[in-house]
Amino acid sequence: MTLRVGIDVGGTKALGVAIDDAGVVVAEDRRATPRGDESLDALLDTLVELARSLGVDGSLGIGVPGLVTRDGVLRAAPNLDGVADLEVGRLLGERLGHAVSVDNDATCATVAEWQLGA
């Protein structure tokens, strides 16, 4: 069984779920989103820890608040302090050893509803 992991990054928490091939949630975890003086590396570290805790071995999708390019670059995020032009997809991919898809969190939620329902 291959697990697909999705993480929703918010201003106060990052929530992740792992689903199996049938779309059933098999694991869930959350972490506080680093704030204030904490570095962008702390945000990336938190996302890596969360993905690993969920046992990512298949696809990984990250939904982030703000403007995201097609290349997975977070241009601006109103809820995340100091984030500008953060290459979320590339940086997480390097740390985890496989591709990471990144998009706006509202877009991710819409696609999930379309694919899996409420």
C-alpha positions in Angstrom: 0.0 0.0 0.0 1.3 3.4 -1.0 0.4 6.3 1.3 -0.4 9.7 -0.1 0.2 12.6 2.3 -1.3 16.0 2.3 -0.4 18.9 4.6 -2.3 22.1 5.1 -0.1 24.9 6.3 -1.9 27.6 8.4 -0.9 30.6 10.4 -1.0 28.7 13.7 -0.8 25.0 12.8 0.2 22.6 10.0 -2.2 19.7 9.7 -1.3 16.6 7.8 -3.2 13.4 6.8 -2.1 10.2 5.1 -4.6 8.3 2.9 -4.4 4.8 1.5 -5.2 3.7 -2.0 -8.9 3.7 -1.3 -8.8 7.3 0.0 -9.3 6.4 3.6 -7.5 8.5 6.2 -5.0 6.2 8.0 -3.0 8.7 9.9 -3.3 12.3 11.1 -0.8 14.6 12.8 -0.4 18.3 13.5 2.4 20.7 14.4 2.5 24.3 15.5 3.5 26.6 12.7 6.7 28.4 13.6 6.0 32.1 14.2 7.7 35.4 14.9 11.5 35.3 15.1 11.7 31.6 14.1 13.5 31.1 10.7 12.0 29.8 7.5 14.2 26.8 8.1 12.1 26.1 11.1 9.0 26.1 9.0 10.6 23.7 6.5 11.9 21.5 9.3 8.4 21.3 10.8 6.9 20.3 7.4 9.6 17.6 7.0 8.9 16.2 10.5 5.2 16.2 9.8 5.6 14.4 6.5 7.9 11.8 8.0 5.6 11.2 11.0 2.8 10.4 8.5 5.0 7.9 6.7 5.1 9.6 3.3 6.2 7.0 0.7 4.1 8.1 -2.2 3.0 11.5 -3.2 3.2 14.6 -1.0 1.0 17.6 -1.5 1.4 20.8 0.5 -1.3 23.5 0.7 0.0 26.9 1.7 -1.8 30.2 2.3 -0.9 32.8 -0.3 0.3 33.2 -3.8 2.0 30.1 -5.2 3.7 29.8 -8.6 3.4 26.7 -10.8 6.9 25.8 -9.7 5.9 25.6 -6.0 7.3 28.9 -5.0 5.4 30.7 -2.3 5.6 34.3 -3.4 3.8 35.9 -0.4 1.8 34.5 2.5 -0.3 36.8 4.7 -0.4 34.4 7.6 3.2 33.4 7.7 5.7 35.9 9.0 8.6 36.8 6.7 7.7 34.4 3.9 8.5 35.8 0.4 9.7 33.8 -2.6 10.1 30.6 -0.6 10.8 27.6 -2.9 8.7 25.2 -0.8 8.5 22.5 -3.4 12.2 22.3 -4.2 13.4 22.7 -0.7 11.1 20.1 0.8 11.8 17.8 -2.2 15.5 18.0 -1.5 15.0 17.2 2.2 12.6 14.3 1.7 14.2 12.8 -1.4 11.2 13.0 -3.8 8.9 15.4 -5.6 6.5 17.6 -3.6 3.5 19.3 -5.1 2.7 22.8 -3.7 -0.4 24.9 -4.3 -2.6 27.5 -2.6 -4.5 25.9 0.3 -7.9 26.9 -1.0 -7.1 25.3 -4.4 -6.0 22.1 -2.7 -9.2 22.0 -0.7 -11.3 22.4 -3.8 -9.5 19.6 -5.7 -9.8 17.3 -2.7 -13.6 17.9 -2.5 -13.9 17.3 -6.2 -11.8 14.0 -6.1 -13.0 12.6 -2.7 -16.1 14.5 -1.6 -16.9 16.1 1.6 
